Amino acid sequence: MPIGRPFPNNRVYILDAYGQPVPAGVVGELYLGGLGVVPGYHERPELTEDRFVPDPFSPGARMYRTGDSARFQLDGTVDFLGRLDDQVKVNGYRIELGEVEAALAALPEVMACAAAPHGSQLVGYVVTRDGSDVDEAAYRETLAVGLPPQMVPSRILTLPALPLSPNGKLDRRALPPPAGGGPRSAGAVARTDTEKRIAAVWSEVLGVTDPGMDDSFFALGGDSFAALKVVRRIEPSPSLVELYQHATIRRLAAHLDARSGSGPTERRLLHRLTATDADPAVGGHTVVAVPYSGGSAVAYQPLADALPSGWALHAAELPGHDRSRSDEDLEPIAVVSSRIVEELRAIDGPILLYGHCLGVALTVEVARRAEAAGLPVAGVALGAGFPTARLPGRVFDWIYRHVPVDRFTSDREYLAYLRARGGFTDLDDEEQKAFVLRNVRHDARDAEEYFTAAYRGTFEPLKAPVLTVVGARDRVTEHYQERRQEWRHFTRGDVGLAVLPQAGHFFLKSHAEPLAEALVGFVSGRPVAAEPAPVASAEPDLRKFAVVAFGQLLSMVGSGLSTLVLSIWVLQQTGSITSFAMVSAIGLLPGILAGPLAGAVADRWDRRKVMLVSDSMAGLSMAALAFLMLSEGLHLWHVYLAVTVTSVAGAFQRPAYLAAVAQLVPKRYLGHASGIGQLGVGVGLVFSPMLGAALIGPIGISGVLLVDMGTFAAGALTLLFVRFPNLLFRRREENFRTEIRTGWQFITRRPGLRAALRFFVIDHVFYTLGFAVITPMLLVEQPASVLGVALGAGGVGGLTGSVVMGLWGGTARRSHGMLIAMGIGSVAMILVGVTTSPVLIIAGMFLVGFGESLADGHWIAIIQGKVNLELQGRVLSLFITLMMLTMPLGYLVVGPLAERFVQPLLDSPGRGLALLIVLSGLLQLAWAIRGWFNARLRLIEDELPDAVPPANIGTRDDLQREADELLAAHNR
């Protein structure tokens, strides 16, 4: 209802949920300002504080929050749409009752009307001029032309008069619920075979007896989950888009019969999801939306509902992405973009293109071709995604062509990754999961290929402006403040930024209203507030990263060399297991204790300087030891001091290096570069023992120390010649103390996690009991070369376990796989102890690492599926800290235990240590069997609800509170 303009000296604001003005046509809350605003309510301070709020547009003034829903027209007049408390949710959809009532009021013979939810049904009420009952089917058919399916009432009741409150307002609570049965209409019974098949499927899926021919699928309780089930069971199968567009039995049956009778026709890619086309005369635009990888056009229905009147939305259903069209092949970006542009020619008025996630690649190409065809592209909005390209070079090109690297992640792991970010939570059928993930992989590879070619070859940029839209809580689009600048390679126009508060990655449904406001504001010229991008002191470059990565790889190899050879020297010089264990403990404990401080330093200080100091200190300590050893002045306390220095230096070097990767490489390569950085850390840990053992014979321990010093020097020299750009990197959001405290609170409220924590800590104690003496046993009984290969085999086994877990995805119940893998590792530990054969020892060490890695992979998968993404750091930090502490503390206990009590039991010192290793394996095996019979641990996945991110992602404390509430509801 139009209510005009404000009186002189008064102001009207229409603001969104975040207090920002909305453009014309977008619905918001009505605020009043100016001289007409009174001081407040008489003797009602709480209500005054709630309704009379500071006016941010007039310093020192206040404005009145009306609680009314309204919107501006293009000429500045205001439309009153009803009360905001008239917004309801029916079957997961936001329904503006005022909009439904406005549509009811426009029907013929209606004198008064209302709408209200009753259970899972939306019910309309009308008062006719002559008092006669209305034809519900005819009225709903008329409403379906102008309203989205979920906003069409499932029943329309005729009343003699609307119930009113004592003050003359509509009393919604007094509106009567509908009587049993379906709508009263002739022809309410399914007649044709198609109608009967559809009615039977609806009845089965929705649990509704005899659904009415003109009942909306969504009004009967249908949602996206039910829609997927329905389209799979109806023959001939409609697409999801067709179900949304023809949401009654009558209309869907007529559409399917017409489709079957018309024979094969060219299938359109674009489907209109709004009730009408855009009206350019009132400033309307047509949004053409490209879905995210593996997604469907119907994902844009909430955005279509949120767009202002006069706007339209056409969504693309990509070839091969609809299971009802199993004969369609997946097609590349070049083919799909050409088909979409041909269909764009039929659209009247300006076009605004929008793409989500990896759909941004196809969106950019559609925009380029549309501009080349002379179509009116008003702008390009790109949501939840940035350019991602593969690393340049012939080696990476060969790997891309011949190695299916995306297959190193199983479908199960891939789906868990997507669900943790809020996507594809409605998949419950294995065939549907496989189908969707096939499409996701195709789209991801296609997008990466497109952006790779765009950066390497000649690329004609767009003329249209680009708007980057990101969720403030989306991990995928971290560093968006500077990453949005990457779109300047693809356009000569302006590049804007819109940040949706509390939004995650898949925000199309949860934040449809603010997204619609951002799109309307973008083309209307409303300025978008954005954080300024940091000014880089130097440009990121892959060559810089390669130099630094090579130097740090050498440094990490050096760290592994020093720990190994110094342990060997101590054992050779003293013959004491206790002294050996002391060196091993000192090599771990100072670094663990310094870890929290090292992370904070990496966040706040220059990463290059931190790495430079770390490498220099470690290199100097090794140089000092080499000098003392050559001069025959080396004492045990010198070794303890040097190992302490290298342990602390390593603790500072690792987080600084991993954080610096984001500064050194262009962000489009960040995912691949981070993987190489992590791989370098793993390679250093795996191959340094083999290298150290191989070098001891030819050059001796002093020579290995000199080599070690050289690796640290090489790491420091590479840093001297590389200037780090002052760009964004991921900082720790919580300090170590907060993570441990809140993680403990999270775990203690969940008996299954408590059982898991107890299980892992005790298992690690048993593991350390044997692992701590493997090196001394091998030095006593085997050549140094066997020691190096055996320790390296353990590292290779760990890497193999990670690859197998990625390809396989684990057992159906992850806790089973975890316990079985731990059993494999414990049996392998027994094998290492009972045999003296080098081949069997190496095989046993491989299986120890393999079993441990496989068990860890299953456990991490449980955490990823049952703990919110933002809370996983809290939980894992406590688990990892306690398990890491058991290693050095275990060394300090096991060393004296082995030397004083175990070795003397047998004539051979080596066999005495082997006895301890066998005992360790037996204890681990018994503990794994005990864990299998612990229902809390084995059935932990049943106790914990799945972790699906909420629509609005608040602080971590908010998320933890919501997770506790969800757990309580799950256990009721």
Order of alpha helices (4+ residues) and beta strands (2+ residues): beta-beta-beta-alpha-beta-beta-beta-beta-beta-alpha-beta-beta-alpha-beta-alpha-alpha-alpha-alpha-beta-beta-alpha-beta-alpha-beta-alpha-beta-alpha-alpha-alpha-beta-alpha-beta-alpha-alpha-alpha-alpha-alpha-alpha-alpha-alpha-alpha-alpha-alpha-alpha-alpha-alpha-alpha-alpha-alpha
